[in-house]
Amino acid sequence: LSRELVERAMRGDRDAFGILAERALPRLVGTAGLILRDADAADDAAQETLVRAWRDLPGLRDPDRFDAWLHRVLVRACGDQARRRQRDRNRRTDGEPHRQTSDGSQRLADRDELERALGRLNPDQRTAVVLHYYLGLSHPEIAEATSQPIGTVKSRLSRALDVLQAALAADGRVGAPREGST
Amino acid sequence: VTSDREGLERELASRLEEMAPSAAPNALRRASARIAATPQRGAWAARLASASGSFGWVGAGATGAVVAAALLVGIFIGQAASPRGIGDSPSIPASVPPASATPEPGIEWEEPRSYSFVLADNRCGGGERNYFGNMRVFVENGETLEYVALDETAQRFSGAPSDVPTLAQLLARVAEARNAADPDVRLVTDSVDGHPVEIFIDWAPEAIDDEECYEILRYEELDPEAGPSASPG
């Protein structure tokens, strides 16, 4: 059924694409939210993913690879969104030091140690962690989604776990991680 | 929170699910509005034919449908006006803003009833899309009637003629890109009759491999009675 929907969507069937989009949306938003740690940014990234998917779907060579292909589109959309947010933050902080989240965005709260620890990862590490432990992608699948060699994926995951462990340990000792403590 | 490695991995697998946001209040609605205004590559004719409809999966009456309808009116004006297509429209580029990065001669191209051109599409975009390659395209009454492959890339293209864009449809894509969020769009037109000769669209300048660039070569108006076989390129 999924293949049929993808093939219909590839031929321009908007209803078919709508079904695929609605099915995929919770995972898209969840993944983007964990990678970007910002609800507004996740919303934007999910939106961008759907638009790009619709636009580029005719170029998909194997309909059975739709999910893997969509993950790749999502990762790129998250990367673009992260850079855009960073650029906006840089603009805002020009002459306005220490002013944060003044735009009313629903930034995801750092509710506990694990969330704070995830915030210590760089975007590439966090992406690998989310794809592996949230979406359940294998190393080769993450490599495809991120356009990176498998070795790079493995090292990113390994390094990410090191950072998380160190951050959690530091959090447990002093209550909050400090810059450079990893 | 445990800090040993295996425990951490178990923790991640279980906790990420509950940490992930589950709601995207705007994504679907805004995406649908943008998609409704985005004719994708391929199936151009089918998309244009259905362009006057709303984007169904958001639901009638949703804000997105209203936005989509407004965008569609702007983008497909000219195409939707004639059941025979865009050939009868007096001025196709009416909704296309002037080019920003290239000299604009100020000549407004009118799509002839019958014309031909060589579409060269093999330079931009990378892995996310298939190229048309180099092909001679024959257009009549606003629809691609036939194409003739001129290189291996075009020979691999297996779409129907209606999957190959006309010049008016490429200009509609330029207009669509200029309505998008953050595009880099360049349009070069012929100084004599105003037909497009080069189109560059970078939908998201910070993303790689999403660019489109087309060259239009050897454009010529045709005698509609002669048919495409008169000049097979």
Contacts between the chains, C-beta under 8 A, distances in Angstrom:
chain1	res1	chain2	res2	distance
A	10	B	42	7.9
A	11	B	43	5.9
A	11	B	46	7.6
A	12	B	40	6.8
A	12	B	42	7.3
A	12	B	43	3.9
A	12	B	46	5.2
A	12	B	47	5.4
A	12	B	50	7.8
A	14	B	35	7.3
A	14	B	36	7.9
A	14	B	50	7.8
A	14	B	55	5.9
A	14	B	56	6.3
A	14	B	57	6.8
A	15	B	56	5.6
A	15	B	57	6.1
A	17	B	35	7.6
A	17	B	57	7.8
A	18	B	32	7.5
A	18	B	55	7.8
A	18	B	56	6.7
A	18	B	57	2.7
A	18	B	58	7.9
A	19	B	57	7.3
A	21	B	28	6.7
A	21	B	31	7.1
A	21	B	57	7.2
A	22	B	28	7.1
A	22	B	57	7.0
A	25	B	24	6.2
A	25	B	27	6.5
A	25	B	28	6.1
A	26	B	22	5.9
A	28	B	24	7.7
A	28	B	27	7.6
A	29	B	20	7.7
A	29	B	21	5.7
A	29	B	22	6.9
A	29	B	23	7.1
A	29	B	24	4.1
A	29	B	27	6.5
A	30	B	17	7.9
A	30	B	20	3.3
A	30	B	21	6.3
A	30	B	22	6.5
A	31	B	20	7.3
A	33	B	20	5.5
A	33	B	21	3.7
A	34	B	16	6.0
A	34	B	19	6.5
A	34	B	20	5.2
A	39	B	21	5.4
A	42	B	21	5.8
A	42	B	24	6.9
A	43	B	24	4.8
A	43	B	25	6.8
A	43	B	26	5.2
A	43	B	27	5.0
A	44	B	27	7.7
A	46	B	24	5.1
A	46	B	27	4.0
A	46	B	31	7.6
A	47	B	24	7.7
A	47	B	26	6.8
A	47	B	27	4.2
A	47	B	28	7.8
A	47	B	30	4.9
A	47	B	31	4.5
A	47	B	34	7.5
A	48	B	31	8.0
A	48	B	204	7.7
A	50	B	27	6.9
A	50	B	28	7.4
A	50	B	31	3.9
A	50	B	35	7.0
A	51	B	31	5.3
A	51	B	34	4.9
A	51	B	35	5.9
A	51	B	38	6.7
A	52	B	203	7.7
A	52	B	210	7.2
A	54	B	31	7.9
A	54	B	35	4.7
A	54	B	38	6.5
A	54	B	40	6.0
A	55	B	38	5.7
A	55	B	40	5.1
A	55	B	41	7.5
A	55	B	203	7.5
A	56	B	40	7.5
A	56	B	41	7.8
A	56	B	128	4.9
A	56	B	129	5.5
A	56	B	210	7.7
A	57	B	40	6.5
A	58	B	40	5.8
A	58	B	41	5.1
A	58	B	42	3.8
A	58	B	43	7.1
A	58	B	129	7.5
A	58	B	130	7.3
A	59	B	41	7.0
A	59	B	128	6.0
A	59	B	129	3.7
A	59	B	130	4.7
A	61	B	130	7.9
A	76	B	207	5.8
A	76	B	208	8.0
A	79	B	207	7.9
A	80	B	204	5.6
A	80	B	206	5.0
A	80	B	207	5.2
A	83	B	206	5.3
A	84	B	206	6.9
A	108	B	19	8.0
A	108	B	21	6.9
A	111	B	19	7.7
A	112	B	1	7.2
A	113	B	1	4.7
A	114	B	1	5.6
A	114	B	11	6.5
A	114	B	12	7.7
A	114	B	15	5.6
A	114	B	19	7.5
A	115	B	19	6.2
A	117	B	1	8.0
A	129	B	12	6.6
A	130	B	16	6.7
A	133	B	9	7.0
A	133	B	12	4.0
A	133	B	13	5.0
A	133	B	16	5.4
A	134	B	12	8.0
A	134	B	16	4.1
A	134	B	17	6.8
A	134	B	20	6.3
A	161	B	5	6.1
A	161	B	8	6.2
A	161	B	9	7.2
A	164	B	8	6.0
A	164	B	12	7.8
A	165	B	3	5.3
A	165	B	4	7.9
A	165	B	5	6.6
A	165	B	8	6.0
A	168	B	1	5.4
A	168	B	2	8.0
A	168	B	3	4.6
A	168	B	8	7.3
A	169	B	3	5.0
A	171	B	1	7.9
A	172	B	1	7.4
A	172	B	3	6.9
